[in-house]
Amino acid sequence: MSFELFVALRYLFARRKQAFISLISLISMIGVCVGVMALVIALALMTGLQGELRDKILSSQAHIYVWKTGGITDYAPEVEKLRQVPGVVGAAPTIFGKALVTAGESQAFISVKAIDPALEPSVTAIREAMKEGSLDALAHESEDEPPSILIGQDLAGQLGVKVGDLVTLITPQGTLTPMGMLPRTRRARVGGVYSLGLYEFDSMYGFVSLSFGERLTGTKMVELIQLRVADVYDAPRIADTIPKLLGGVYVAQDWSDLNQSLFSALGIEKMAISIAIGLIVLVAALNIVASLILLVMEKSRDIAILKTMGTAPNRIMRIFMLQGLIIGVTGTVIGGLAGLALCHVLDKYKLIKISADVYQVAYVPFVVLPRDFTIVIISAVVICFIATIYPSRQASRLDPVQALRFE
């Protein structure tokens, strides 16, 4: 053990008449511990929330939407053409519309999404999300039976319907009659209930076949083509290359553009929370400064004796720096490990429940990224080290003659 470390540890643990200074050092260590733990948990919360929302959105929506000037009259060749774009792993046509769905006395406004049941699973997780019924109900429609519609679990509960029940769809696209424009009304049978995990989809979307969607919306062509890519973070680049590869008649928009405001708000919130909680670590560092200044004042005679015995000022400085670092590193390690353990427990047992209709998820997920954890640990240690510089320099500059004059 080096001389500086030996003296620093002795000052920390072998005190008899310095209970007050020891208490301040302990409080400083606890402050660093709490600050680091809170910062790890806050970053894990925001990272987990961002990741959970991103995963649910990307399993419910396509990664890229492609429009074509003039419309898409025959979607099969367009789907095949877009599948050849590098990075694209799935393509499917769709038509979007709005409707009022009623069942008995219950009603709700929904977004109608017309899909090809054979191609839709290649871009969204609708097949895996089915809780009751089947996606194939959209593919087996007959003229003798009402067409099928797939609705979300929350919407089914709101309407009080189950698989096999009939619902009525009223669309804004009306029919011209002698009495004026009347809304178009269609009957449909609930062919399945799904749960994509995103409240917006589970409560406000209905999936129908393309043929039924065309009749509902009054259109004769596919509105757009949905794409799924191998790497979601590569979607912006792929979206930009589609018009260059296939021509200017194609317009593409990726998931990050569609949800830019949401993820920008989450990113700003994560940064703001990190700065606010990071002030706890700064306050704890100021406590380290106070405890070291008091220790220097208490040990002024010891410092003077060490100097008169030939101890260099830089070694005196290292003694108090090591003492502050021991306080900071110990608090940082304990706080970091406690934060990791608490995040694991909170995430594994889903202890914090939240309102799904507000936050889109039913519980708060906690995900600790190695990069975030490393930044927190290194930043805390650096702040604690900076806090030791001033008291340590004051100790190294102490004049032995002045310190021993009245002893």
SULQUIGI-V973495 format. One record per residue. N is the residue number from 1. D_FIRST is the distance of its C-alpha to the first C-alpha in whole Angstrom. Layout:
n=N d_first=D_FIRST
n=N d_first=D_FIRST
This chain:
n=1 d_first=0
n=2 d_first=4
n=3 d_first=7
n=4 d_first=8
n=5 d_first=7
n=6 d_first=6
n=7 d_first=10
n=8 d_first=11
n=9 d_first=10
n=10 d_first=12
n=11 d_first=15
n=12 d_first=15
n=13 d_first=16
n=14 d_first=16
n=15 d_first=20
n=16 d_first=23
n=17 d_first=25
n=18 d_first=24
n=19 d_first=26
n=20 d_first=27
n=21 d_first=24
n=22 d_first=22
n=23 d_first=26
n=24 d_first=26
n=25 d_first=22
n=26 d_first=23
n=27 d_first=27
n=28 d_first=25
n=29 d_first=23
n=30 d_first=26
n=31 d_first=28
n=32 d_first=26
n=33 d_first=26
n=34 d_first=30
n=35 d_first=30
n=36 d_first=29
n=37 d_first=31
n=38 d_first=34
n=39 d_first=33
n=40 d_first=33
n=41 d_first=36
n=42 d_first=38
n=43 d_first=37
n=44 d_first=38
n=45 d_first=41
n=46 d_first=43
n=47 d_first=42
n=48 d_first=43
n=49 d_first=46
n=50 d_first=47
n=51 d_first=46
n=52 d_first=49
n=53 d_first=51
n=54 d_first=51
n=55 d_first=51
n=56 d_first=54
n=57 d_first=56
n=58 d_first=56
n=59 d_first=57
n=60 d_first=60
n=61 d_first=61
n=62 d_first=61
n=63 d_first=59
n=64 d_first=61
n=65 d_first=65
n=66 d_first=68
n=67 d_first=71
n=68 d_first=74
n=69 d_first=76
n=70 d_first=80
n=71 d_first=78
n=72 d_first=78
n=73 d_first=81
n=74 d_first=80
n=75 d_first=76
n=76 d_first=76
n=77 d_first=76
n=78 d_first=74
n=79 d_first=71
n=80 d_first=71
n=81 d_first=71
n=82 d_first=68
n=83 d_first=66
n=84 d_first=66
n=85 d_first=64
n=86 d_first=60
n=87 d_first=58
n=88 d_first=61
n=89 d_first=61
n=90 d_first=63
n=91 d_first=66
n=92 d_first=69
n=93 d_first=72
n=94 d_first=72
n=95 d_first=74
n=96 d_first=73
n=97 d_first=75
n=98 d_first=75
n=99 d_first=77
n=100 d_first=78
n=101 d_first=78
n=102 d_first=80
n=103 d_first=80
n=104 d_first=82
n=105 d_first=81
n=106 d_first=78
n=107 d_first=77
n=108 d_first=74
n=109 d_first=74
n=110 d_first=72
n=111 d_first=71
n=112 d_first=73
n=113 d_first=72
n=114 d_first=74
n=115 d_first=72
n=116 d_first=73
n=117 d_first=72
n=118 d_first=71
n=119 d_first=69
n=120 d_first=67
n=121 d_first=65
n=122 d_first=64
n=123 d_first=62
n=124 d_first=62
n=125 d_first=60
n=126 d_first=64
n=127 d_first=64
n=128 d_first=61
n=129 d_first=62
n=130 d_first=65
n=131 d_first=65
n=132 d_first=69
n=133 d_first=71
n=134 d_first=71
n=135 d_first=71
n=136 d_first=74
n=137 d_first=76
n=138 d_first=76
n=139 d_first=77
n=140 d_first=80
n=141 d_first=82
n=142 d_first=86
n=143 d_first=89
n=144 d_first=90
n=145 d_first=87
n=146 d_first=85
n=147 d_first=82
n=148 d_first=78
n=149 d_first=75
n=150 d_first=72
n=151 d_first=70
n=152 d_first=67
n=153 d_first=66
n=154 d_first=66
n=155 d_first=69
n=156 d_first=71
n=157 d_first=69
n=158 d_first=71
n=159 d_first=74
n=160 d_first=74
n=161 d_first=75
n=162 d_first=74
n=163 d_first=75
n=164 d_first=79
n=165 d_first=80
n=166 d_first=81
n=167 d_first=80
n=168 d_first=82
n=169 d_first=81
n=170 d_first=82
n=171 d_first=82
n=172 d_first=82
n=173 d_first=84
n=174 d_first=88
n=175 d_first=91
n=176 d_first=94
n=177 d_first=97
n=178 d_first=100
n=179 d_first=98
n=180 d_first=95
n=181 d_first=92
n=182 d_first=91
n=183 d_first=87
n=184 d_first=87
n=185 d_first=86
n=186 d_first=85
n=187 d_first=84
n=188 d_first=81
n=189 d_first=80
n=190 d_first=76
n=191 d_first=75
n=192 d_first=72
n=193 d_first=69
n=194 d_first=65
n=195 d_first=62
n=196 d_first=60
n=197 d_first=57
n=198 d_first=58
n=199 d_first=60
n=200 d_first=62
n=201 d_first=63
n=202 d_first=64
n=203 d_first=66
n=204 d_first=68
n=205 d_first=69
n=206 d_first=71
n=207 d_first=72
n=208 d_first=75
n=209 d_first=77
n=210 d_first=77
n=211 d_first=81
n=212 d_first=81
n=213 d_first=79
n=214 d_first=81
n=215 d_first=84
n=216 d_first=82
n=217 d_first=81
n=218 d_first=84
n=219 d_first=83
n=220 d_first=84
n=221 d_first=80
n=222 d_first=77
n=223 d_first=75
n=224 d_first=72
n=225 d_first=69
n=226 d_first=66
n=227 d_first=63
n=228 d_first=60
n=229 d_first=57
n=230 d_first=55
n=231 d_first=52
n=232 d_first=52
n=233 d_first=50
n=234 d_first=53
n=235 d_first=56
n=236 d_first=56
n=237 d_first=56
n=238 d_first=59
n=239 d_first=61
n=240 d_first=61
n=241 d_first=62
n=242 d_first=65
n=243 d_first=68
n=244 d_first=67
n=245 d_first=67
n=246 d_first=70
n=247 d_first=72
n=248 d_first=72
n=249 d_first=74
n=250 d_first=71
n=251 d_first=69
n=252 d_first=65
n=253 d_first=63
n=254 d_first=59
n=255 d_first=58
n=256 d_first=55
n=257 d_first=58
n=258 d_first=60
n=259 d_first=57
n=260 d_first=55
n=261 d_first=56
n=262 d_first=54
n=263 d_first=51
n=264 d_first=51
n=265 d_first=51
n=266 d_first=48
n=267 d_first=46
n=268 d_first=46
n=269 d_first=46
n=270 d_first=43
n=271 d_first=41
n=272 d_first=43
n=273 d_first=41
n=274 d_first=38
n=275 d_first=38
n=276 d_first=39
n=277 d_first=36
n=278 d_first=34
n=279 d_first=34
n=280 d_first=33
n=281 d_first=29
n=282 d_first=30
n=283 d_first=31
n=284 d_first=28
n=285 d_first=26
n=286 d_first=28
n=287 d_first=27
n=288 d_first=24
n=289 d_first=25
n=290 d_first=27
n=291 d_first=24
n=292 d_first=22
n=293 d_first=25
n=294 d_first=25
n=295 d_first=22
n=296 d_first=22
n=297 d_first=26
n=298 d_first=24
n=299 d_first=21
n=300 d_first=24
n=301 d_first=24
n=302 d_first=20
n=303 d_first=20
n=304 d_first=23
n=305 d_first=21
n=306 d_first=18
n=307 d_first=20
n=308 d_first=23
n=309 d_first=20
n=310 d_first=20
n=311 d_first=17
n=312 d_first=18
n=313 d_first=19
n=314 d_first=18
n=315 d_first=14
n=316 d_first=16
n=317 d_first=17
n=318 d_first=14
n=319 d_first=13
n=320 d_first=16
n=321 d_first=16
n=322 d_first=13
n=323 d_first=14
n=324 d_first=17
n=325 d_first=16
n=326 d_first=14
n=327 d_first=18
n=328 d_first=20
n=329 d_first=18
n=330 d_first=18
n=331 d_first=22
n=332 d_first=23
n=333 d_first=22
n=334 d_first=23
n=335 d_first=26
n=336 d_first=27
n=337 d_first=27
n=338 d_first=29
n=339 d_first=31
n=340 d_first=31
n=341 d_first=32
n=342 d_first=35
n=343 d_first=36
n=344 d_first=37
n=345 d_first=39
n=346 d_first=41
n=347 d_first=42
n=348 d_first=42
n=349 d_first=45
n=350 d_first=46
n=351 d_first=46
n=352 d_first=47
n=353 d_first=50
n=354 d_first=52
n=355 d_first=56
n=356 d_first=57
n=357 d_first=60
n=358 d_first=57
n=359 d_first=54
n=360 d_first=56
n=361 d_first=53
n=362 d_first=53
n=363 d_first=50
n=364 d_first=46
n=365 d_first=44
n=366 d_first=41
n=367 d_first=39
n=368 d_first=36
n=369 d_first=35
n=370 d_first=32
n=371 d_first=33
n=372 d_first=33
n=373 d_first=30
n=374 d_first=28
n=375 d_first=30
n=376 d_first=29
n=377 d_first=25
n=378 d_first=25
n=379 d_first=27
n=380 d_first=25
n=381 d_first=22
n=382 d_first=23
n=383 d_first=25
n=384 d_first=22
n=385 d_first=21
n=386 d_first=24
n=387 d_first=24
n=388 d_first=21
n=389 d_first=22
n=390 d_first=25
n=391 d_first=23
n=392 d_first=20
n=393 d_first=23
n=394 d_first=25
n=395 d_first=22
n=396 d_first=21
n=397 d_first=25
n=398 d_first=25
n=399 d_first=27
n=400 d_first=26
n=401 d_first=30
n=402 d_first=31
n=403 d_first=28
n=404 d_first=29
n=405 d_first=33
n=406 d_first=34
n=407 d_first=31
